[in-house]
Amino acid sequence: SKDVQKMEDIKGKTIGLSSLRGSEAWATTRLLDASGVKRDSYNYVVAGVSPAKVAALTRGAIGAAVLFQPSAEAAVRQGLPALATYAALRSY
């Protein structure tokens, strides 16, 4: 959402994912942990595919989301911040 401008702002928020049991959740947890945001400070919720997640962000139903292209670029054009990319993670 627009009130989440940096990784630290995710604390206390809900993050929308496509699935709670896939690599999306695992990689997001690693990315947030590497940024100093511990797992017990945010929640995950299944929010559907990227267009549904953008809609949920826009209406404030979730604080952040994992978005894939082309929805990620569309979200940035709507004024939503891009907080990070999975490329920031080192190889595993």
C-alpha angles and dihedrals in degrees: 000000000000091000090062104077101153138022094263089059089068091076108114093012135113118242119210117224135173091234137003095217106048139085090274091069093041095050093044091052090051092048093050093045090052087053092053096256106131123216095244092060098068141032134227125221131179104250101168130241123341098275090053090048091052089052091049091049092049093053093043097245090129131025099218140000143193105245131188128203135312090019092053092059091044090053091053090050088054090057100261113138124243103226102182146332130231086240085077088071117086120236115285 
